[in-house]
């Protein structure tokens, strides 16, 4: 189906990879268009299929974080989600800085995995809840409050809606603007906050503003 979420799964543990693929395929909204076991495989799959989401393992051959950086530089529409056993703060931060918009632990249940994939495909970010607060401690800086205060009215409204889990399309409908305009305001907001992606921006906004 043309409107399915197209996903690639790259993990060097074949049994685990098979389980992930089966869990995703059980939902008709998701299509697994490729699988691999290394960073090189991931790059080839992204180049060949331009998937909506690339699920990567950090510790696979070729290093998942380095692979994420390479995919980000390819400027493809694929969104990167890490699916890993690593709970190390450094790995989480590096993954986000490399362009990942999702960070999931391998203990995640099948239904939660599918839900996370759908959320990311809709334009949201997703970090396993028990890791989010730890990430915040690394992102917090005294200047963040003043940076948020420097946002224009439209940038602030856009960031508030995005930080509440809305996709770019949904934000556009609420604000009465095009989706590309939402992306423009988010880009400006991220630049003022000094962050690289919407995951970091969302975490900072939620810390400062809450979920309101």
C-alpha positions as CSV (number, residue, x, y, z in Angstrom):
1,X,0.0,0.0,0.0
2,X,1.3,3.4,-0.9
3,X,0.4,5.0,2.4
4,X,2.2,2.3,4.5
5,X,5.1,3.3,6.7
6,X,8.2,1.9,5.0
7,X,10.8,0.6,7.4
8,X,14.2,-1.0,7.2
9,X,15.6,-3.0,10.2
10,X,19.3,-3.3,10.6
11,X,20.7,-5.5,13.5
12,X,23.4,-8.1,13.5
13,X,21.5,-10.5,15.7
14,X,19.4,-12.3,13.2
15,X,16.9,-13.9,15.6
16,X,16.2,-10.5,17.2
17,X,15.9,-8.9,13.8
18,X,13.4,-11.5,12.7
19,X,11.3,-10.9,15.8
20,X,11.3,-7.1,15.2
21,X,10.3,-7.6,11.6
22,X,7.4,-10.0,12.5
23,X,6.2,-7.5,15.1
24,X,6.2,-4.7,12.6
25,X,4.6,-6.7,9.8
26,X,1.7,-7.7,12.1
27,X,0.4,-4.1,11.6
28,X,-1.0,-3.4,8.2
29,X,0.1,0.2,8.4
30,X,3.8,-0.8,8.3
31,X,5.8,-2.4,5.5
32,X,9.3,-3.7,6.1
33,X,11.1,-3.0,2.8
34,X,14.6,-4.2,3.8
35,X,16.8,-5.8,6.4
36,X,20.5,-5.9,7.1
37,X,23.1,-6.5,9.7
38,X,25.7,-3.7,9.4
39,X,26.2,-0.1,8.8
40,X,27.1,-0.7,5.2
41,X,23.9,-2.6,4.7
42,X,21.9,0.3,6.3
43,X,23.5,2.8,3.9
44,X,22.7,0.6,0.9
45,X,19.1,0.0,2.0
46,X,18.5,3.7,2.6
47,X,20.0,4.6,-0.8
48,X,17.9,1.9,-2.5
49,X,14.6,2.3,-0.8
50,X,14.5,5.8,0.9
51,X,12.5,4.3,3.8
52,X,10.4,6.4,6.1
53,X,12.2,5.0,9.1
54,X,15.5,3.2,9.6
55,X,15.7,1.1,12.7
56,X,19.4,0.7,13.7
57,X,21.3,-1.1,16.4
58,X,24.1,0.9,18.0
59,X,26.5,-2.0,18.4
60,X,26.2,-3.5,15.0
61,X,29.2,-3.8,12.7
62,X,29.9,-0.3,11.3
63,X,28.6,1.3,14.5
64,X,25.0,2.5,14.5
65,X,25.7,6.0,15.6
66,X,28.3,6.6,12.9
67,X,25.9,5.1,10.4
68,X,23.2,7.5,11.6
69,X,25.6,10.4,10.9
70,X,26.2,9.2,7.4
71,X,22.5,8.7,6.7
72,X,21.8,12.3,8.0
73,X,24.4,13.7,5.6
74,X,22.7,11.9,2.7
75,X,19.8,14.3,3.2
76,X,17.2,11.6,2.6
77,X,13.7,11.8,4.2
78,X,14.4,8.7,6.3
79,X,14.0,9.1,10.1
80,X,16.5,7.3,12.3
81,X,15.4,5.3,15.3
82,X,17.9,3.5,17.5
83,X,16.8,0.1,18.9
84,X,19.5,-1.0,21.3
85,X,20.3,-2.5,24.7
86,X,22.5,0.5,25.6
87,X,21.2,2.8,28.3
88,X,24.5,4.7,28.5
89,X,23.9,8.5,28.7
90,X,26.8,9.1,26.2
91,X,25.2,6.8,23.6
92,X,21.8,8.5,23.9
93,X,23.3,12.0,23.5
94,X,25.5,10.9,20.7
95,X,22.7,9.2,18.9
96,X,20.5,12.3,19.1
97,X,23.4,14.5,17.9
98,X,23.9,12.1,15.0
99,X,20.3,12.8,13.9
100,X,18.3,10.0,15.6
101,X,14.7,11.1,16.4
102,X,14.0,7.9,18.3
103,X,15.8,5.9,21.0
104,X,14.2,2.6,22.0
105,X,15.5,-0.1,24.3
106,X,15.4,-3.7,23.1
107,X,13.1,-4.7,25.9
108,X,10.3,-2.8,24.4
109,X,7.1,-4.8,23.7
110,X,5.8,-5.4,20.2
111,X,2.8,-3.1,20.5
112,X,4.9,-0.3,22.0
113,X,7.4,-0.7,19.2
114,X,4.7,-0.4,16.6
115,X,3.3,2.7,18.4
116,X,6.7,4.3,18.5
117,X,7.3,3.7,14.8
118,X,3.9,5.2,14.0
119,X,4.7,8.2,16.2
120,X,8.0,8.9,14.6
121,X,6.5,8.5,11.1
122,X,3.9,11.1,12.1
123,X,6.7,13.6,12.8
124,X,7.1,13.1,16.5
125,X,10.2,12.1,18.5
126,X,10.3,9.1,20.8
127,X,12.7,8.3,23.6
128,X,12.0,5.4,26.0
129,X,10.3,7.2,29.0
130,X,12.8,5.9,31.6
131,X,15.6,7.6,29.6
132,X,14.1,11.0,28.8
133,X,14.9,12.7,32.2
134,X,18.5,11.5,32.0
135,X,18.8,13.1,28.5
136,X,17.4,16.3,29.9
137,X,20.1,16.6,32.4
138,X,22.7,16.7,29.6
139,X,20.7,19.2,27.6
140,X,19.9,21.7,30.3
141,X,21.9,24.9,30.3
142,X,21.3,28.2,31.9
143,X,20.9,29.9,28.5
144,X,17.9,27.7,27.4
145,X,15.3,29.7,29.3
146,X,16.5,32.9,27.6
147,X,16.7,31.2,24.3
148,X,13.1,30.1,24.6
149,X,12.2,33.7,25.5
150,X,13.8,34.9,22.3
151,X,11.5,32.8,20.1
152,X,9.0,34.7,17.9
153,X,5.3,34.2,18.7
154,X,4.9,31.9,15.7
155,X,8.1,29.9,16.6
156,X,6.9,29.5,20.2
157,X,3.4,28.4,19.2
158,X,4.9,25.9,16.7
159,X,7.4,24.5,19.3
160,X,4.7,24.2,22.0
161,X,2.5,22.2,19.7
162,X,5.4,20.0,18.5
163,X,6.5,19.4,22.0
164,X,3.0,18.1,22.8
165,X,3.5,15.3,20.3
166,X,1.7,16.8,17.2
167,X,3.0,16.1,13.7
168,X,4.0,18.9,11.4
169,X,0.7,18.4,9.4
170,X,-1.4,18.6,12.6
171,X,0.5,21.8,13.7
172,X,-0.1,23.3,10.3
173,X,-3.8,22.6,10.5
174,X,-4.1,24.2,13.9
175,X,-2.1,27.3,13.0
176,X,-3.6,27.5,9.5
177,X,-0.2,27.4,7.7
178,X,1.5,25.0,5.3
179,X,3.5,22.0,6.6
180,X,6.7,23.6,5.1
181,X,6.0,26.7,7.1
182,X,5.9,24.6,10.3
183,X,9.2,23.1,9.3
184,X,10.6,26.6,8.7
185,X,9.5,27.8,12.2
186,X,10.9,24.7,13.8
187,X,14.3,25.2,12.0
188,X,14.4,28.8,13.3
189,X,13.5,27.7,16.8
190,X,16.1,24.9,16.9
191,X,18.8,27.4,15.7
192,X,17.9,29.8,18.5
193,X,18.0,27.0,21.1
194,X,21.4,25.7,19.7
195,X,20.1,22.2,19.1
196,X,20.4,19.9,16.1
197,X,17.0,18.3,15.9
198,X,13.4,18.3,17.2
199,X,14.1,15.7,19.8
200,X,16.4,18.0,21.7
201,X,14.1,21.0,21.1
202,X,11.1,19.0,22.4
203,X,12.9,17.8,25.6
204,X,14.0,21.4,26.4
205,X,10.5,22.8,25.7
206,X,8.9,20.2,27.9
207,X,11.3,20.8,30.8
208,X,10.8,24.6,30.6
209,X,7.1,24.7,29.7
210,X,5.7,21.4,30.8
211,X,3.1,19.8,28.6
212,X,0.9,22.8,28.3
